[in-house]
Amino acid sequence: MVGEGRSSKKRKRAMRRGADKNQDIVVSGSSDAPKSQRLSGSSSFLDKMRARLSGGHFRMLNEKLYTCTGEEALSYFKEDQVLFDVYHTGYQEQMSHWPELPVNLIIKWLKEHDPSFMIADFGCGDARLAKNVKNKVFSFDLVSKDPSVVACDMSKTPLDSSSVDVAVFCLSLMGINYESYLAEAQRVLKPRGWLLIAEVKSRFDPSNGGADPKKFIKAVCELGFVSALKDFSNKMFILLYFKKKDEKISTGKAIDWPQLKPCLYKRR
């Protein structure tokens, strides 16, 4: 009986120790989130960090494009085409905050005009314009990720002179030599051809360091165009429509081009 009593006490003590251990395990497990939640939280954090890094790279690239020549920008992206993807990913993220996109208004305008118009899209990005109209569109940008896009400096396109009916610059007058892009558009446009320009409104706000829109329009007209329509109704961008003159312009007169304010994005 004595032996059995001692044995019973030992068993009870062992059971209590086991219960204590199990309790410790349960308590420890209850203080941590399930593994799937921990992995999900880690993934979310990494995604946020990647987005911040990508956003930082986009801002650097964006500033570079606004403060260099087209030739320098072309060389820059030729060295590392991945940078072009980083830029356009950031660009699309910025555009997602706009209530309306200028390219959609340009597409609407084109659909209301002659479908036989030949179009040159300078700085086409993802070639959205070409994908949404029936017209023949020549798409140009610094890097080609699509067989339909020609990679080039926009001041030196492979188009023949007087070969297109419409030249489009949709948020693409970047670089300190933007006037050379417009001169190229003037060269490739047919007489009475259309020049459509959409640009960020702040770039044409003289009260905040932007260019005087009247001076800009005057300079474009001196290049050989007539101002047909000015649309300042949108709070994010302006739309300017020009028609190329019939007569040839004199190349001897220097044009006073205003400096366009770089469109630099702040951290969000």
C-alpha positions as CSV (number, residue, x, y, z in Angstrom):
1,M,0.0,0.0,0.0
2,V,2.8,2.4,0.9
3,G,4.5,1.6,-2.4
4,E,1.3,2.2,-4.3
5,G,0.8,5.5,-2.5
6,R,4.2,6.7,-3.5
7,S,3.8,5.6,-7.0
8,S,0.4,7.3,-7.3
9,K,1.9,10.6,-6.0
10,K,4.7,10.4,-8.5
11,R,2.2,9.9,-11.3
12,K,0.2,12.9,-10.2
13,R,3.3,15.1,-10.0
14,A,4.3,14.0,-13.5
15,M,0.8,14.7,-14.8
16,R,0.9,18.2,-13.2
17,R,4.3,18.9,-14.8
18,G,3.0,17.7,-18.2
19,A,-0.1,19.9,-17.8
20,D,2.1,22.9,-16.9
21,K,4.2,22.3,-20.0
22,N,1.1,22.0,-22.2
23,Q,-0.2,25.2,-20.6
24,D,3.1,27.0,-21.3
25,I,2.8,25.9,-25.0
26,V,-0.8,27.1,-25.3
27,V,0.0,30.5,-23.7
28,S,3.1,30.9,-25.9
29,G,1.2,30.1,-29.0
30,S,-1.7,32.4,-28.2
31,S,0.5,35.5,-28.0
32,D,1.7,35.1,-31.6
33,A,-0.3,35.5,-34.8
34,P,-0.8,32.4,-37.0
35,K,2.1,31.8,-39.4
36,S,0.0,32.7,-42.5
37,Q,-0.8,36.1,-40.9
38,R,2.9,36.7,-40.1
39,L,3.9,35.9,-43.7
40,S,1.1,38.1,-45.0
41,G,2.2,41.0,-42.8
42,S,5.8,40.5,-43.9
43,S,4.8,40.4,-47.6
44,S,2.7,43.6,-47.1
45,F,5.6,45.4,-45.5
46,L,8.0,44.4,-48.3
47,D,5.5,45.5,-50.9
48,K,5.2,48.9,-49.3
49,M,9.0,49.2,-49.1
50,R,9.3,48.2,-52.8
51,A,6.7,50.8,-53.7
52,R,8.6,53.5,-51.8
53,L,11.9,52.5,-53.4
54,S,10.2,52.4,-56.8
55,G,8.6,55.8,-56.2
56,G,12.0,57.3,-55.2
57,H,13.6,55.9,-58.4
58,F,10.7,57.3,-60.4
59,R,11.1,60.8,-59.0
60,M,14.8,60.7,-59.7
61,L,14.2,59.6,-63.3
62,N,11.4,62.1,-63.8
63,E,13.7,65.0,-62.7
64,K,16.5,63.7,-65.0
65,L,14.2,63.6,-68.0
66,Y,13.0,67.2,-67.4
67,T,16.5,68.5,-67.0
68,C,18.5,66.9,-69.9
69,T,18.3,66.8,-73.6
70,G,16.4,64.2,-75.6
71,E,19.7,62.8,-76.9
72,E,21.0,62.4,-73.3
73,A,17.7,60.8,-72.2
74,L,17.9,58.3,-75.1
75,S,21.5,57.4,-74.2
76,Y,20.5,57.1,-70.5
77,F,17.8,54.5,-71.2
78,K,19.9,52.6,-73.7
79,E,22.4,51.9,-71.0
80,D,19.7,50.4,-68.8
81,Q,16.3,49.7,-70.3
82,V,15.0,48.6,-66.9
83,L,15.0,52.2,-65.9
84,F,12.3,52.8,-68.5
85,D,10.0,50.3,-66.9
86,V,10.6,51.9,-63.5
87,Y,9.8,55.3,-64.9
88,H,6.6,54.2,-66.6
89,T,5.4,52.2,-63.6
90,G,5.8,55.4,-61.5
91,Y,4.2,57.4,-64.2
92,Q,1.1,55.2,-64.4
93,E,0.8,55.4,-60.6
94,Q,0.8,59.2,-60.7
95,M,-1.8,59.2,-63.5
96,S,-4.0,57.0,-61.5
97,H,-4.7,60.0,-59.2
98,W,-5.9,62.1,-62.1
99,P,-9.7,62.3,-62.5
100,E,-9.3,62.6,-66.3
101,L,-6.5,61.7,-68.7
102,P,-5.6,64.0,-71.6
103,V,-4.9,61.0,-73.9
104,N,-8.5,60.0,-73.7
105,L,-9.6,63.5,-74.8
106,I,-7.1,63.3,-77.7
107,I,-8.5,59.9,-78.6
108,K,-12.0,61.3,-78.6
109,W,-10.9,64.2,-80.8
110,L,-9.3,61.9,-83.3
111,K,-12.4,59.7,-83.5
112,E,-14.4,62.7,-84.4
113,H,-12.1,63.5,-87.3
114,D,-11.0,61.8,-90.5
115,P,-10.0,58.1,-89.9
116,S,-7.6,58.3,-92.8
117,F,-5.5,60.9,-90.9
118,M,-1.9,59.7,-90.4
119,I,-0.7,60.4,-86.9
120,A,2.7,60.8,-85.2
121,D,2.6,60.2,-81.5
122,F,5.7,61.8,-79.9
123,G,6.4,60.2,-76.5
124,C,3.8,57.5,-76.9
125,G,4.4,55.6,-73.6
126,D,2.4,52.4,-73.7
127,A,1.0,53.4,-77.1
128,R,-2.5,53.8,-75.8
129,L,-3.4,56.2,-78.5
130,A,-2.5,53.7,-81.3
131,K,-4.5,51.0,-79.6
132,N,-7.6,53.0,-79.4
133,V,-8.0,54.6,-82.9
134,K,-8.5,53.2,-86.4
135,N,-5.9,55.7,-87.8
136,K,-2.4,54.7,-88.9
137,V,-0.3,55.8,-85.9
138,F,3.5,56.1,-85.8
139,S,4.5,55.7,-82.2
140,F,7.8,57.1,-80.9
141,D,9.5,56.9,-77.5
142,L,12.9,56.6,-75.9
143,V,12.6,52.8,-75.5
144,S,10.5,50.3,-77.5
145,K,8.8,47.6,-75.5
146,D,6.4,47.0,-78.4
147,P,7.1,46.1,-82.0
148,S,4.9,49.0,-83.1
149,V,6.9,51.6,-81.1
150,V,10.0,53.1,-82.6
151,A,12.8,54.0,-80.2
152,C,14.4,57.3,-81.0
153,D,15.3,60.9,-80.0
154,M,12.0,62.7,-80.7
155,S,13.9,65.5,-82.5
156,K,15.1,63.0,-85.1
157,T,12.3,60.6,-86.2
158,P,12.5,58.4,-89.3
159,L,9.4,60.0,-90.9
160,D,9.5,61.8,-94.2
161,S,8.8,65.5,-94.4
162,S,5.1,66.5,-94.9
163,S,4.0,62.9,-94.3
164,V,1.5,63.0,-91.4
165,D,-1.8,64.8,-90.7
166,V,-1.6,65.0,-86.9
167,A,1.3,65.3,-84.5
168,V,0.6,64.6,-80.8
169,F,2.5,65.5,-77.7
170,C,0.7,64.2,-74.7
171,L,2.6,65.1,-71.5
172,S,5.8,64.5,-73.5
173,L,7.4,68.0,-73.9
174,M,10.2,66.9,-71.5
175,G,13.8,68.0,-71.7
176,I,15.6,71.3,-72.0
177,N,15.5,71.2,-75.9
178,Y,11.7,70.6,-76.2
179,E,11.6,73.1,-79.0
180,S,13.5,70.7,-81.2
181,Y,10.7,68.2,-80.8
182,L,8.2,70.7,-82.0
183,A,10.5,71.6,-84.9
184,E,10.5,68.0,-85.9
185,A,6.7,67.9,-85.7
186,Q,6.6,70.9,-88.0
187,R,8.8,69.1,-90.5
188,V,6.8,65.9,-90.7
189,L,3.4,67.5,-90.7
190,K,1.6,68.2,-94.0
191,P,0.5,71.8,-94.7
192,R,-2.6,72.5,-92.6
193,G,-1.8,69.4,-90.5
194,W,-2.8,69.4,-86.8
195,L,-0.4,69.8,-83.8
196,L,-2.0,68.7,-80.5
197,I,-0.3,69.4,-77.2
198,A,-1.4,68.3,-73.8
199,E,0.7,69.4,-70.8
200,V,0.6,69.7,-67.0
201,K,-1.1,72.9,-66.1
202,S,1.5,73.9,-63.5
203,R,4.1,74.2,-66.2
204,F,2.2,77.1,-67.6
205,D,1.5,79.0,-64.4
206,P,3.6,82.2,-64.4
207,S,2.5,82.9,-60.8
208,N,4.3,79.7,-59.7
209,G,7.4,79.7,-61.8
210,G,5.8,78.3,-64.9
211,A,5.9,79.6,-68.5
212,D,3.6,82.3,-69.8
213,P,1.2,80.3,-72.0
214,K,0.8,83.4,-74.3
215,K,4.6,83.4,-74.9
216,F,4.6,79.7,-75.6
217,I,1.7,79.9,-78.1
218,K,3.4,82.8,-79.8
219,A,6.6,80.8,-80.1
220,V,4.8,77.8,-81.6
221,C,3.0,80.2,-84.1
222,E,6.4,81.6,-85.1
223,L,7.5,78.1,-85.9
224,G,4.9,77.9,-88.6
225,F,1.5,77.3,-86.9
226,V,-1.8,79.0,-86.3
227,S,-3.4,78.7,-82.9
228,A,-6.8,76.9,-83.4
229,L,-8.0,76.2,-79.9
230,K,-6.9,76.7,-76.3
231,D,-8.5,74.6,-73.5
232,F,-7.6,75.5,-69.9
233,S,-10.8,74.1,-68.4
234,N,-9.1,71.1,-66.8
235,K,-7.4,71.7,-63.4
236,M,-4.7,69.2,-64.1
237,F,-3.6,69.9,-67.7
238,I,-4.1,72.2,-70.7
239,L,-4.8,71.3,-74.3
240,L,-3.5,73.4,-77.2
241,Y,-4.5,72.8,-80.8
242,F,-2.5,74.3,-83.7
243,K,-2.7,74.0,-87.5
244,K,0.4,74.1,-89.7
245,K,0.5,77.1,-92.1
246,D,0.4,76.5,-95.8
247,E,3.4,78.6,-96.6
248,K,7.0,77.8,-95.7
249,I,8.5,79.7,-92.8
250,S,11.7,81.6,-92.8
251,T,14.5,79.7,-91.0
252,G,16.5,82.8,-90.3
253,K,14.4,84.3,-87.5
254,A,15.3,83.1,-83.9
255,I,12.3,82.1,-81.8
256,D,12.2,83.1,-78.2
257,W,11.1,79.9,-76.5
258,P,10.0,80.2,-72.9
259,Q,11.5,77.8,-70.4
260,L,8.9,75.2,-69.3
261,K,8.8,74.5,-65.6
262,P,9.8,70.9,-64.8
263,C,7.0,68.8,-63.5
264,L,8.5,67.3,-60.3
265,Y,6.5,65.1,-58.0
266,K,6.6,65.3,-54.2
267,R,6.8,62.3,-51.9
268,R,3.4,60.9,-50.9
